[in-house]
Amino acid sequence: MNSLKIFVNSLDNSLKCAICRADIKNNTNIYQSEHNFGIVCSNCCQKFSINDIEWMMKIFLAYGGYFAELEDQNFSLERYLCNLAEDLIKNEKILDINELNIKFIHEILLHGITIQEYQKKLESFLK
């Protein structure tokens, strides 16, 4: 996948990162997808892989929000997984596992948990 490197001549406060919503005031190391008009700041470019950025841009476009929008020190991934499992058992619905996974990833991203952190926590949770 090729990305478009863009050069912004006059950056102002109206330009925001598509991932974290930070103001983009510096045009070095910013990223724009071939498939999306959102611009990603240099901090997010350093923190996330291109694949993660592409995923997040699609998820935020579909479901709204941004990375760490709901960052809460009281949020517990383990508690969230347990509540989700209890709800699934109570409702006895047949759910599309892919849709459920995407919604769950959206939720953790909103709480400032990266996909890599989620994978590590999930592995330890399942042990």
ZAPA-789421 format. One record per residue: residue number from 1; x, y, z of N, C-alpha, C, O in turn. Coordinates in steps of 0.05 Angstrom, whole numbers, plus 32768, in hexadecimal, padded with zeros to 4 digits. Each point is the difference from the previous one (the first is absolute). Example, Ala and Ser with C-alpha at 12.3 -4.5 7.8 and 13.67 -1.06 7.14 Angstrom:
<atoms>
@nr->1	n.px->8108	n.py->7F8E	n.pz->809C	ca.px->7FEE	ca.py->8018	ca.pz->8000	c.px->8012	c.py->8018	c.pz->8000	o.px->8015	o.py->8000	o.pz->800D
@nr->2	n.px->7FE4	n.py->8015	n.pz->7FE5	ca.px->8010	ca.py->8018	ca.pz->8001	c.px->7FF1	c.py->8016	c.pz->800E	o.px->800A	o.py->8016	o.pz->8004
</atoms>
This chain:
<atoms>
@nr->1	n.px->8011	n.py->7FE9	n.pz->8000	ca.px->7FEF	ca.py->8017	ca.pz->8000	c.px->8012	c.py->8019	c.pz->8000	o.px->8013	o.py->8002	o.pz->8010
@nr->2	n.px->7FE7	n.py->8010	n.pz->7FDF	ca.px->800F	ca.py->8019	ca.pz->7FFF	c.px->7FF0	c.py->8016	c.pz->800E	o.px->7FE8	o.py->8002	o.pz->7FFD
@nr->3	n.px->8026	n.py->800D	n.pz->8012	ca.px->7FF3	ca.py->8017	ca.pz->800D	c.px->8008	c.py->8019	c.pz->7FF1	o.px->8014	o.py->8001	o.pz->7FF2
@nr->4	n.px->7FDC	n.py->8013	n.pz->8012	ca.px->8006	ca.py->801A	ca.pz->7FF4	c.px->800D	c.py->8012	c.pz->8014	o.px->7FF5	o.py->8005	o.pz->8015
@nr->5	n.px->8023	n.py->8004	n.pz->7FE6	ca.px->800D	ca.py->8013	ca.pz->8011	c.px->7FF5	c.py->801B	c.pz->7FF7	o.px->8002	o.py->8007	o.pz->7FE9
@nr->6	n.px->7FF4	n.py->8008	n.pz->802A	ca.px->7FF5	ca.py->801A	ca.pz->7FF8	c.px->8011	c.py->8016	c.pz->800C	o.px->800D	o.py->7FFD	o.pz->8014
@nr->7	n.px->7FF2	n.py->801A	n.pz->7FE0	ca.px->800D	ca.py->8018	ca.pz->8009	c.px->7FEB	c.py->8015	c.pz->8005	o.px->7FF1	o.py->8007	o.pz->7FED
@nr->8	n.px->800D	n.py->8002	n.pz->802B	ca.px->7FEC	ca.py->8014	ca.pz->8006	c.px->800E	c.py->801B	c.pz->8003	o.px->8011	o.py->8004	o.pz->8011
@nr->9	n.px->7FE8	n.py->800E	n.pz->7FDD	ca.px->800D	ca.py->801A	ca.pz->8000	c.px->7FF8	c.py->8012	c.pz->8018	o.px->8011	o.py->800C	o.pz->800D
@nr->10	n.px->7FD6	n.py->7FF4	n.pz->7FF9	ca.px->7FF7	ca.py->8011	ca.pz->8016	c.px->7FEF	c.py->7FF0	c.pz->8013	o.px->7FE8	o.py->7FFD	o.pz->7FFC
@nr->11	n.px->8024	n.py->7FF9	n.pz->8019	ca.px->7FF2	ca.py->7FF1	ca.pz->8013	c.px->7FF2	c.py->8013	c.pz->8014	o.px->800C	o.py->8013	o.pz->8009
@nr->12	n.px->7FDC	n.py->7FE7	n.pz->7FFE	ca.px->7FF2	ca.py->8010	ca.pz->8014	c.px->7FF3	c.py->7FEC	c.pz->8014	o.px->8002	o.py->7FE8	o.pz->7FFD
@nr->13	n.px->7FF1	n.py->8023	n.pz->8017	ca.px->7FF4	ca.py->7FEF	ca.pz->8015	c.px->7FE8	c.py->7FF0	c.pz->7FF6	o.px->7FF7	o.py->7FEE	o.pz->800E
@nr->14	n.px->8000	n.py->8016	n.pz->7FDA	ca.px->7FE9	ca.py->7FF1	ca.pz->7FF6	c.px->8008	c.py->7FE5	c.pz->7FF5	o.px->7FEF	o.py->7FEF	o.pz->7FFB
@nr->15	n.px->802B	n.py->800C	n.pz->8003	ca.px->800A	ca.py->7FE6	ca.pz->7FF6	c.px->8006	c.py->7FEE	c.pz->8018	o.px->8010	o.py->8007	o.pz->8011
@nr->16	n.px->7FE1	n.py->7FE3	n.pz->7FF1	ca.px->8002	ca.py->7FEE	ca.pz->8017	c.px->8008	c.py->7FE4	c.pz->7FF6	o.px->7FF9	o.py->7FF8	o.pz->7FEA
@nr->17	n.px->8014	n.py->7FF9	n.pz->8028	ca.px->8008	ca.py->7FE5	ca.pz->7FFA	c.px->7FE7	c.py->7FEE	c.pz->7FFF	o.px->7FEE	o.py->8003	o.pz->8011
@nr->18	n.px->8010	n.py->7FEC	n.pz->7FDC	ca.px->7FE9	ca.py->7FEE	ca.pz->7FFC	c.px->8000	c.py->7FEA	c.pz->8015	o.px->7FEC	o.py->7FF3	o.pz->8004
@nr->19	n.px->802A	n.py->8009	n.pz->800A	ca.px->8001	ca.py->7FEB	ca.pz->8015	c.px->7FFB	c.py->800C	c.pz->801C	o.px->7FEF	o.py->7FF6	o.pz->800E
@nr->20	n.px->8021	n.py->801D	n.pz->7FFA	ca.px->7FFF	ca.py->800B	ca.pz->801B	c.px->7FF3	c.py->801B	c.pz->8003	o.px->7FFC	o.py->8009	o.pz->8016
@nr->21	n.px->7FFE	n.py->8004	n.pz->7FD4	ca.px->7FF3	ca.py->801A	ca.pz->7FFF	c.px->8012	c.py->8017	c.pz->800A	o.px->7FF5	o.py->8016	o.pz->8005
@nr->22	n.px->8025	n.py->7FE6	n.pz->7FFD	ca.px->8012	ca.py->8015	ca.pz->8008	c.px->8003	c.py->8014	c.pz->7FE9	o.px->7FFD	o.py->7FF8	o.pz->7FE8
@nr->23	n.px->8008	n.py->8021	n.pz->801E	ca.px->8005	ca.py->8014	ca.pz->7FEC	c.px->801A	c.py->7FF9	c.pz->7FF2	o.px->8014	o.py->7FF9	o.pz->800C
@nr->24	n.px->7FEC	n.py->8009	n.pz->7FD9	ca.px->8018	ca.py->7FFB	ca.pz->7FF1	c.px->800C	c.py->801B	c.pz->7FF9	o.px->7FF5	o.py->800F	o.pz->7FF0
@nr->25	n.px->8022	n.py->7FF6	n.pz->801C	ca.px->800D	ca.py->801A	ca.pz->7FFC	c.px->801B	c.py->7FFD	c.pz->7FF2	o.px->800C	o.py->8014	o.pz->7FF9
@nr->26	n.px->7FFC	n.py->7FD4	n.pz->8003	ca.px->8019	ca.py->7FFA	ca.pz->7FF3	c.px->7FFC	c.py->7FED	c.pz->7FE9	o.px->7FF2	o.py->7FEB	o.pz->8004
@nr->27	n.px->8018	n.py->801B	n.pz->7FE5	ca.px->7FFB	ca.py->7FEF	ca.pz->7FE9	c.px->8015	c.py->7FEA	c.pz->7FFB	o.px->8000	o.py->7FF3	o.pz->7FEB
@nr->28	n.px->8011	n.py->8008	n.pz->8028	ca.px->8014	ca.py->7FEB	ca.pz->7FFC	c.px->7FF4	c.py->7FE6	c.pz->800A	o.px->7FF4	o.py->7FFF	o.pz->8015
@nr->29	n.px->8011	n.py->7FEC	n.pz->7FDC	ca.px->7FF8	ca.py->7FE5	ca.pz->8007	c.px->7FE2	c.py->7FFC	c.pz->8004	o.px->7FF7	o.py->7FF0	o.pz->8010
@nr->30	n.px->7FF9	n.py->8020	n.pz->7FE2	ca.px->7FE3	ca.py->7FFB	ca.pz->8000	c.px->7FF9	c.py->7FEC	c.pz->7FEA	o.px->8010	o.py->7FFC	o.pz->7FEE
@nr->31	n.px->7FD9	n.py->7FF8	n.pz->8015	ca.px->7FF8	ca.py->7FEA	ca.pz->7FEE	c.px->7FE4	c.py->8004	c.pz->7FF7	o.px->7FEE	o.py->8009	o.pz->800F
@nr->32	n.px->800D	n.py->7FF1	n.pz->7FD8	ca.px->7FE5	ca.py->7FFF	ca.pz->7FF5	c.px->7FFC	c.py->7FE7	c.pz->7FF0	o.px->8010	o.py->7FFA	o.pz->7FEE
@nr->33	n.px->7FDB	n.py->7FF7	n.pz->8018	ca.px->7FFB	ca.py->7FE7	ca.pz->7FF2	c.px->7FF7	c.py->8006	c.pz->7FE3	o.px->7FF6	o.py->8016	o.pz->7FFA
@nr->34	n.px->800F	n.py->7FD6	n.pz->7FF5	ca.px->7FF5	ca.py->8003	ca.pz->7FE5	c.px->7FE2	c.py->7FFE	c.pz->7FFF	o.px->7FF3	o.py->800A	o.pz->7FEE
@nr->35	n.px->8001	n.py->7FEA	n.pz->8027	ca.px->7FE4	ca.py->7FFA	ca.pz->8000	c.px->7FF0	c.py->8012	c.pz->8012	o.px->7FE7	o.py->7FFD	o.pz->8002
@nr->36	n.px->8025	n.py->8016	n.pz->800C	ca.px->7FF3	ca.py->8010	ca.pz->8013	c.px->800C	c.py->801C	c.pz->8000	o.px->8018	o.py->8003	o.pz->7FFB
@nr->37	n.px->7FD8	n.py->8011	n.pz->8009	ca.px->800A	ca.py->801C	ca.pz->7FFF	c.px->800B	c.py->8009	c.pz->801B	o.px->800C	o.py->8015	o.pz->8002
@nr->38	n.px->7FF1	n.py->7FDA	n.pz->8013	ca.px->800B	ca.py->8007	ca.pz->801A	c.px->801E	c.py->8002	c.pz->8000	o.px->800D	o.py->7FF0	o.pz->7FF2
@nr->39	n.px->7FFE	n.py->8022	n.pz->801D	ca.px->801C	ca.py->8003	ca.pz->8003	c.px->8008	c.py->7FF7	c.pz->801C	o.px->7FF1	o.py->8005	o.pz->8014
@nr->40	n.px->8025	n.py->7FED	n.pz->7FEE	ca.px->8009	ca.py->7FF5	ca.pz->801A	c.px->8019	c.py->800E	c.pz->8009	o.px->8013	o.py->8004	o.pz->7FF0
@nr->41	n.px->7FEE	n.py->8004	n.pz->8029	ca.px->8016	ca.py->800F	ca.pz->800B	c.px->8019	c.py->7FEF	c.pz->8003	o.px->7FFF	o.py->7FE8	o.pz->7FFF
@nr->42	n.px->8018	n.py->8025	n.pz->8005	ca.px->8019	ca.py->7FF2	ca.pz->8002	c.px->8001	c.py->7FEE	c.pz->8019	o.px->800C	o.py->7FEB	o.pz->8000
@nr->43	n.px->7FE7	n.py->801E	n.pz->8016	ca.px->8000	ca.py->7FEF	ca.pz->8019	c.px->7FF2	c.py->7FE6	c.pz->7FFA	o.px->800A	o.py->7FEB	o.pz->8009
@nr->44	n.px->7FDF	n.py->8015	n.pz->7FEA	ca.px->7FF2	ca.py->7FE8	ca.pz->7FFA	c.px->800F	c.py->7FEF	c.pz->7FEC	o.px->8000	o.py->7FE7	o.pz->8001
@nr->45	n.px->800E	n.py->8026	n.pz->7FEC	ca.px->8010	ca.py->7FF1	ca.pz->7FEC	c.px->8017	c.py->7FF1	c.pz->800E	o.px->8007	o.py->7FEA	o.pz->7FF8
@nr->46	n.px->8004	n.py->8021	n.pz->801E	ca.px->8015	ca.py->7FF3	ca.pz->800F	c.px->7FF4	c.py->7FEA	c.pz->8012	o.px->800D	o.py->7FEB	o.pz->8004
@nr->47	n.px->7FDB	n.py->8019	n.pz->8006	ca.px->7FF5	ca.py->7FEE	ca.pz->8014	c.px->7FF3	c.py->7FE7	c.pz->7FF3	o.px->8000	o.py->7FEB	o.pz->800C
@nr->48	n.px->7FF5	n.py->8018	n.pz->7FDC	ca.px->7FF0	ca.py->7FEB	ca.pz->7FF3	c.px->800C	c.py->7FF8	c.pz->7FE5	o.px->800D	o.py->8011	o.pz->7FF2
@nr->49	n.px->7FEF	n.py->7FD6	n.pz->8007	ca.px->8009	ca.py->7FF7	ca.pz->7FE5	c.px->7FEC	c.py->800B	c.pz->7FEC	o.px->7FEA	o.py->8009	o.pz->8007
@nr->50	n.px->801E	n.py->7FF7	n.pz->7FDF	ca.px->7FEE	ca.py->8009	ca.pz->7FEB	c.px->7FE7	c.py->7FEF	c.pz->7FFF	o.px->7FEA	o.py->800B	o.pz->7FFC
@nr->51	n.px->8018	n.py->7FDB	n.pz->8008	ca.px->7FE8	ca.py->7FEF	ca.pz->8001	c.px->7FED	c.py->8008	c.pz->8016	o.px->7FE8	o.py->8001	o.pz->7FFC
@nr->52	n.px->8023	n.py->8004	n.pz->801C	ca.px->7FF0	ca.py->8009	ca.pz->8016	c.px->7FF2	c.py->801B	c.pz->7FFA	o.px->7FE9	o.py->8004	o.pz->8006
@nr->53	n.px->8026	n.py->800E	n.pz->7FEE	ca.px->7FF5	ca.py->801A	ca.pz->7FF9	c.px->7FE9	c.py->7FFD	c.pz->7FEC	o.px->7FEB	o.py->800C	o.pz->8004
@nr->54	n.px->8019	n.py->7FE3	n.pz->7FE8	ca.px->7FEB	ca.py->7FFC	ca.pz->7FED	c.px->7FE7	c.py->7FF4	c.pz->800D	o.px->7FE9	o.py->8008	o.pz->7FFA
@nr->55	n.px->801B	n.py->7FE4	n.pz->8017	ca.px->7FEA	ca.py->7FF4	ca.pz->800F	c.px->7FF1	c.py->8014	c.pz->8011	o.px->7FE7	o.py->8002	o.pz->7FFE
@nr->56	n.px->8028	n.py->800E	n.pz->8011	ca.px->7FF3	ca.py->8014	ca.pz->8012	c.px->7FF1	c.py->8015	c.pz->7FF0	o.px->7FEA	o.py->8007	o.pz->8008
@nr->57	n.px->8021	n.py->8002	n.pz->7FE2	ca.px->7FF2	ca.py->8014	ca.pz->7FF0	c.px->7FE6	c.py->7FF5	c.pz->7FF6	o.px->7FEC	o.py->800E	o.pz->8000
@nr->58	n.px->8013	n.py->7FD9	n.pz->7FF8	ca.px->7FE7	ca.py->7FF3	ca.pz->7FF6	c.px->7FEC	c.py->7FFD	c.pz->8017	o.px->7FE8	o.py->8006	o.pz->7FFD
@nr->59	n.px->8022	n.py->7FF1	n.pz->801A	ca.px->7FEE	ca.py->7FFB	ca.pz->8017	c.px->7FF5	c.py->801B	c.pz->800A	o.px->7FE8	o.py->8001	o.pz->8005
@nr->60	n.px->8028	n.py->8013	n.pz->7FFD	ca.px->7FF6	ca.py->801A	ca.pz->8009	c.px->7FED	c.py->800D	c.pz->7FEC	o.px->7FEE	o.py->800E	o.pz->8008
@nr->61	n.px->8017	n.py->7FED	n.pz->7FDF	ca.px->7FEE	ca.py->800A	ca.pz->7FEC	c.px->7FE5	c.py->7FF3	c.pz->8002	o.px->7FEB	o.py->800D	o.pz->7FFD
@nr->62	n.px->8015	n.py->7FD8	n.pz->8008	ca.px->7FE7	ca.py->7FF1	ca.pz->8001	c.px->7FF1	c.py->8005	c.pz->801B	o.px->7FE8	o.py->8002	o.pz->8000
@nr->63	n.px->8027	n.py->7FFF	n.pz->8016	ca.px->7FF3	ca.py->8000	ca.pz->801A	c.px->8003	c.py->801B	c.pz->800F	o.px->7FF3	o.py->8004	o.pz->8015
@nr->64	n.px->801F	n.py->800D	n.pz->7FE2	ca.px->8004	ca.py->801A	ca.pz->800D	c.px->8015	c.py->7FFE	c.pz->8015	o.px->800B	o.py->7FEB	o.pz->8006
@nr->65	n.px->7FFB	n.py->802C	n.pz->8006	ca.px->8014	ca.py->8001	ca.pz->8016	c.px->801C	c.py->8003	c.pz->7FF6	o.px->8006	o.py->8004	o.pz->7FE8
@nr->66	n.px->800C	n.py->7FFA	n.pz->802B	ca.px->801D	ca.py->8002	ca.pz->7FFB	c.px->800F	c.py->7FF2	c.pz->8016	o.px->7FF5	o.py->7FFA	o.pz->8015
@nr->67	n.px->8025	n.py->8001	n.pz->7FE6	ca.px->8010	ca.py->7FF1	ca.pz->8013	c.px->8002	c.py->800F	c.pz->801B	o.px->8006	o.py->8018	o.pz->8000
@nr->68	n.px->7FF4	n.py->7FDA	n.pz->8015	ca.px->8001	ca.py->800A	ca.pz->801C	c.px->7FEB	c.py->8015	c.pz->8006	o.px->8003	o.py->800F	o.pz->8013
@nr->69	n.px->7FE8	n.py->7FF2	n.pz->7FDD	ca.px->7FEB	ca.py->8013	ca.pz->8005	c.px->7FF4	c.py->7FFC	c.pz->801C	o.px->7FF9	o.py->8013	o.pz->800E
@nr->70	n.px->8004	n.py->7FD4	n.pz->7FFA	ca.px->7FF3	ca.py->7FF9	ca.pz->8019	c.px->8015	c.py->7FF5	c.pz->8014	o.px->7FF9	o.py->7FF1	o.pz->8012
@nr->71	n.px->801F	n.py->8018	n.pz->7FEB	ca.px->8016	ca.py->7FF6	ca.pz->8011	c.px->7FF7	c.py->8004	c.pz->801D	o.px->7FFA	o.py->8016	o.pz->8009
@nr->72	n.px->8005	n.py->7FD3	n.pz->8005	ca.px->7FF6	ca.py->8000	ca.pz->801B	c.px->8011	c.py->7FED	c.pz->8010	o.px->8003	o.py->7FE8	o.pz->7FF9
@nr->73	n.px->8008	n.py->8021	n.pz->801D	ca.px->8011	ca.py->7FEF	ca.pz->8010	c.px->7FF0	c.py->7FE9	c.pz->800D	o.px->800B	o.py->7FED	o.pz->8009
@nr->74	n.px->7FDA	n.py->8016	n.pz->7FF9	ca.px->7FF0	ca.py->7FEB	ca.pz->800C	c.px->7FF7	c.py->7FEB	c.pz->7FEC	o.px->7FF4	o.py->7FEC	o.pz->8008
@nr->75	n.px->8012	n.py->8018	n.pz->7FDE	ca.px->7FF9	ca.py->7FEC	ca.pz->7FEC	c.px->8011	c.py->7FE7	c.pz->8004	o.px->8018	o.py->8001	o.pz->8002
@nr->76	n.px->7FDA	n.py->7FE8	n.pz->7FFF	ca.px->800E	ca.py->7FE7	ca.pz->8003	c.px->7FF9	c.py->7FEE	c.pz->7FE8	o.px->7FE8	o.py->7FF9	o.pz->7FFC
@nr->77	n.px->802C	n.py->7FFF	n.pz->7FF5	ca.px->7FFC	ca.py->7FEF	ca.pz->7FEA	c.px->7FF5	c.py->7FE5	c.pz->8009	o.px->7FEE	o.py->7FF5	o.pz->7FF3
@nr->78	n.px->801C	n.py->8001	n.pz->8023	ca.px->7FF6	ca.py->7FE6	ca.pz->800A	c.px->7FE3	c.py->8002	c.pz->8008	o.px->7FF0	o.py->7FEE	o.pz->7FF9
@nr->79	n.px->8008	n.py->8027	n.pz->8015	ca.px->7FE4	ca.py->8004	ca.pz->8007	c.px->7FEE	c.py->8003	c.pz->7FE7	o.px->7FEA	o.py->7FF5	o.pz->7FFF
@nr->80	n.px->8020	n.py->8019	n.pz->7FEE	ca.px->7FF1	ca.py->8004	ca.pz->7FE7	c.px->7FFC	c.py->7FE5	c.pz->7FF2	o.px->7FEA	o.py->7FFA	o.pz->7FF6
@nr->81	n.px->802B	n.py->7FF5	n.pz->8009	ca.px->7FFD	ca.py->7FE6	ca.pz->7FF3	c.px->7FED	c.py->7FEE	c.pz->8010	o.px->7FEF	o.py->7FF2	o.pz->7FF4
@nr->82	n.px->8012	n.py->800F	n.pz->8026	ca.px->7FED	ca.py->7FF0	ca.pz->8010	c.px->7FE4	c.py->8009	c.pz->7FFC	o.px->7FED	o.py->7FF0	o.pz->7FFD
@nr->83	n.px->800E	n.py->802A	n.pz->8003	ca.px->7FE5	ca.py->800B	ca.pz->7FFB	c.px->7FF6	c.py->7FF9	c.pz->7FE5	o.px->7FE8	o.py->7FF9	o.pz->7FFD
@nr->84	n.px->8029	n.py->8008	n.pz->7FEF	ca.px->7FF9	ca.py->7FF8	ca.pz->7FE5	c.px->7FF8	c.py->7FE3	c.pz->7FFF	o.px->7FEB	o.py->7FF9	o.pz->7FF4
@nr->85	n.px->8024	n.py->7FF6	n.pz->8019	ca.px->7FFA	ca.py->7FE3	ca.pz->8000	c.px->7FE6	c.py->7FFB	c.pz->800E	o.px->7FF0	o.py->7FEF	o.pz->7FF7
@nr->86	n.px->800B	n.py->801E	n.pz->801F	ca.px->7FE6	ca.py->7FFD	ca.pz->800F	c.px->7FE9	c.py->8009	c.pz->7FEF	o.px->7FEB	o.py->7FF3	o.pz->7FFF
@nr->87	n.px->8018	n.py->8023	n.pz->7FF3	ca.px->7FEA	ca.py->800A	ca.pz->7FEF	c.px->7FFA	c.py->7FED	c.pz->7FE9	o.px->7FE9	o.py->7FFB	o.pz->7FF9
@nr->88	n.px->802C	n.py->7FF9	n.pz->7FFC	ca.px->7FFC	ca.py->7FED	ca.pz->7FEA	c.px->7FF1	c.py->7FE7	c.pz->800A	o.px->7FEF	o.py->7FF6	o.pz->7FF2
@nr->89	n.px->8018	n.py->8001	n.pz->8026	ca.px->7FF3	ca.py->7FE9	ca.pz->800C	c.px->7FE3	c.py->8006	c.pz->8006	o.px->7FEE	o.py->7FF0	o.pz->7FFA
@nr->90	n.px->800D	n.py->8027	n.pz->8011	ca.px->7FE4	ca.py->8008	ca.pz->8008	c.px->7FEE	c.py->8003	c.pz->7FE7	o.px->7FEA	o.py->7FF7	o.pz->8000
@nr->91	n.px->8021	n.py->8016	n.pz->7FEB	ca.px->7FF0	ca.py->8006	ca.pz->7FE9	c.px->7FFC	c.py->7FE8	c.pz->7FED	o.px->7FED	o.py->7FFF	o.pz->7FF1
@nr->92	n.px->8025	n.py->7FEE	n.pz->8012	ca.px->7FFF	ca.py->7FE7	ca.pz->7FEF	c.px->7FFB	c.py->8006	c.pz->7FE2	o.px->7FF3	o.py->7FF2	o.pz->7FF2
@nr->93	n.px->8019	n.py->8024	n.pz->8005	ca.px->7FFE	ca.py->8008	ca.pz->7FE4	c.px->8017	c.py->7FF4	c.pz->7FF1	o.px->8015	o.py->7FFB	o.pz->800A
@nr->94	n.px->7FE5	n.py->7FFF	n.pz->7FDD	ca.px->8016	ca.py->7FF9	ca.pz->7FED	c.px->800A	c.py->801A	c.pz->7FF4	o.px->7FF2	o.py->800E	o.pz->7FF2
@nr->95	n.px->8027	n.py->7FF8	n.pz->8015	ca.px->800C	ca.py->8019	ca.pz->7FF7	c.px->8015	c.py->7FFB	c.pz->7FEB	o.px->800D	o.py->7FEB	o.pz->7FFF
@nr->96	n.px->7FF6	n.py->8028	n.pz->7FF0	ca.px->8016	ca.py->7FFF	ca.pz->7FEC	c.px->801A	c.py->8006	c.pz->800F	o.px->8004	o.py->8016	o.pz->8009
@nr->97	n.px->800D	n.py->7FD6	n.pz->7FF9	ca.px->8019	ca.py->8003	ca.pz->800F	c.px->8012	c.py->8016	c.pz->7FF5	o.px->800E	o.py->800D	o.pz->8010
@nr->98	n.px->7FF2	n.py->7FF7	n.pz->7FD6	ca.px->8010	ca.py->8016	ca.pz->7FF4	c.px->7FF6	c.py->801B	c.pz->8009	o.px->8010	o.py->8012	o.pz->8006
@nr->99	n.px->7FD6	n.py->7FF1	n.pz->7FF9	ca.px->7FF4	ca.py->801A	ca.pz->8009	c.px->8006	c.py->8005	c.pz->801D	o.px->8007	o.py->8016	o.pz->8008
@nr->100	n.px->7FF6	n.py->7FD5	n.pz->8008	ca.px->8005	ca.py->8003	ca.pz->801D	c.px->801E	c.py->8007	c.pz->8005	o.px->8005	o.py->8011	o.pz->8011
@nr->101	n.px->800D	n.py->7FE3	n.pz->7FE0	ca.px->801C	ca.py->8005	ca.pz->8003	c.px->8006	c.py->801D	c.pz->7FF9	o.px->8010	o.py->800E	o.pz->800E
@nr->102	n.px->7FE5	n.py->7FFC	n.pz->7FDC	ca.px->8005	ca.py->801C	ca.pz->7FF7	c.px->7FF5	c.py->8013	c.pz->8015	o.px->800D	o.py->8014	o.pz->8006
@nr->103	n.px->7FDB	n.py->7FE7	n.pz->8004	ca.px->7FF5	ca.py->8012	ca.pz->8015	c.px->8010	c.py->8000	c.pz->8019	o.px->8004	o.py->8014	o.pz->800D
@nr->104	n.px->8007	n.py->7FD4	n.pz->7FFA	ca.px->8011	ca.py->7FFE	ca.pz->8018	c.px->801A	c.py->8010	c.pz->7FFB	o.px->8008	o.py->800E	o.pz->8012
@nr->105	n.px->8004	n.py->7FEF	n.pz->7FD7	ca.px->8019	ca.py->800E	ca.pz->7FFB	c.px->7FFA	c.py->801E	c.pz->8000	o.px->8011	o.py->8010	o.pz->800A
@nr->106	n.px->7FD9	n.py->7FF9	n.pz->7FEC	ca.px->7FF8	ca.py->801C	ca.pz->8001	c.px->7FFF	c.py->8009	c.pz->801D	o.px->800B	o.py->8016	o.pz->8006
@nr->107	n.px->7FE9	n.py->7FDB	n.pz->800B	ca.px->7FFD	ca.py->8007	ca.pz->801C	c.px->801B	c.py->8003	c.pz->800E	o.px->8005	o.py->8013	o.pz->800E
@nr->108	n.px->800E	n.py->7FDA	n.pz->7FED	ca.px->801A	ca.py->8002	ca.pz->800D	c.px->8010	c.py->8018	c.pz->7FF5	o.px->800E	o.py->800D	o.pz->800F
@nr->109	n.px->7FEF	n.py->7FF8	n.pz->7FD7	ca.px->800E	ca.py->8018	ca.pz->7FF5	c.px->7FF6	c.py->8019	c.pz->800C	o.px->800F	o.py->8013	o.pz->8006
@nr->110	n.px->7FD6	n.py->7FEF	n.pz->7FFE	ca.px->7FF5	ca.py->8018	ca.pz->800C	c.px->800B	c.py->8004	c.pz->801C	o.px->8002	o.py->8017	o.pz->800A
@nr->111	n.px->8005	n.py->7FD3	n.pz->8004	ca.px->800B	ca.py->8002	ca.pz->801B	c.px->801E	c.py->8002	c.pz->8000	o.px->800C	o.py->7FFE	o.pz->8016
@nr->112	n.px->8001	n.py->8005	n.pz->7FD4	ca.px->801D	ca.py->8005	ca.pz->7FFF	c.px->8011	c.py->7FE7	c.pz->8002	o.px->8017	o.py->8001	o.pz->8007
@nr->113	n.px->7FDD	n.py->7FE8	n.pz->7FF3	ca.px->800F	ca.py->7FE7	ca.pz->8000	c.px->8007	c.py->7FF9	c.pz->7FE3	o.px->7FEE	o.py->7FFF	o.pz->7FEF
@nr->114	n.px->802B	n.py->7FFD	n.pz->800C	ca.px->8009	ca.py->7FFA	ca.pz->7FE5	c.px->7FF9	c.py->7FE3	c.pz->7FFA	o.px->7FFA	o.py->7FF0	o.pz->8012
@nr->115	n.px->8006	n.py->8009	n.pz->7FD4	ca.px->7FFA	ca.py->7FE5	ca.pz->7FF8	c.px->8015	c.py->7FEC	c.pz->800B	o.px->7FF9	o.py->7FEA	o.pz->8008
@nr->116	n.px->8020	n.py->801E	n.pz->7FF9	ca.px->8015	ca.py->7FEF	ca.pz->800B	c.px->7FFC	c.py->7FFC	c.pz->801E	o.px->8003	o.py->7FE9	o.pz->800A
@nr->117	n.px->7FF6	n.py->802C	n.pz->8005	ca.px->7FFA	ca.py->7FFD	ca.pz->801D	c.px->7FE8	c.py->7FED	c.pz->8004	o.px->8001	o.py->7FF0	o.pz->8012
@nr->118	n.px->7FEB	n.py->8013	n.pz->7FDE	ca.px->7FE9	ca.py->7FEF	ca.pz->8001	c.px->8007	c.py->7FE3	c.pz->7FFC	o.px->7FF8	o.py->7FEE	o.pz->800F
@nr->119	n.px->8019	n.py->800C	n.pz->7FDD	ca.px->8008	ca.py->7FE5	ca.pz->7FFA	c.px->800F	c.py->7FF4	c.pz->8018	o.px->7FFC	o.py->7FE9	o.pz->8007
@nr->120	n.px->8016	n.py->8027	n.pz->8005	ca.px->800F	ca.py->7FF6	ca.pz->8017	c.px->7FEE	c.py->7FFB	c.pz->8018	o.px->8002	o.py->7FEB	o.pz->800D
@nr->121	n.px->7FEB	n.py->8027	n.pz->7FF8	ca.px->7FEE	ca.py->7FFC	ca.pz->8017	c.px->7FED	c.py->7FE9	c.pz->7FFB	o.px->7FFA	o.py->7FF1	o.pz->8012
@nr->122	n.px->7FFE	n.py->800B	n.pz->7FD5	ca.px->7FEE	ca.py->7FEA	ca.pz->7FFA	c.px->800E	c.py->7FE5	c.pz->8004	o.px->7FF5	o.py->7FED	o.pz->800A
@nr->123	n.px->8024	n.py->8012	n.pz->7FED	ca.px->8010	ca.py->7FE8	ca.pz->8004	c.px->8003	c.py->7FF9	c.pz->801E	o.px->7FFC	o.py->7FE9	o.pz->8008
@nr->124	n.px->800A	n.py->802B	n.pz->8008	ca.px->8003	ca.py->7FFB	ca.pz->801D	c.px->7FE5	c.py->7FF9	c.pz->800D	o.px->7FFF	o.py->7FF1	o.pz->8013
@nr->125	n.px->7FEB	n.py->801B	n.pz->7FE3	ca.px->7FE6	ca.py->7FFB	ca.pz->800A	c.px->7FF7	c.py->7FE3	c.pz->7FFA	o.px->7FF2	o.py->7FF4	o.pz->8010
@nr->126	n.px->8016	n.py->8002	n.pz->7FD9	ca.px->7FF8	ca.py->7FE5	ca.pz->7FF8	c.px->8011	c.py->7FEA	c.pz->800D	o.px->7FF8	o.py->7FE9	o.pz->7FFF
@nr->127	n.px->801E	n.py->801E	n.pz->800E	ca.px->8011	ca.py->7FEC	ca.pz->800C	c.px->7FF5	c.py->7FF7	c.pz->801B	o.px->800C	o.py->7FEF	o.pz->800D
</atoms>
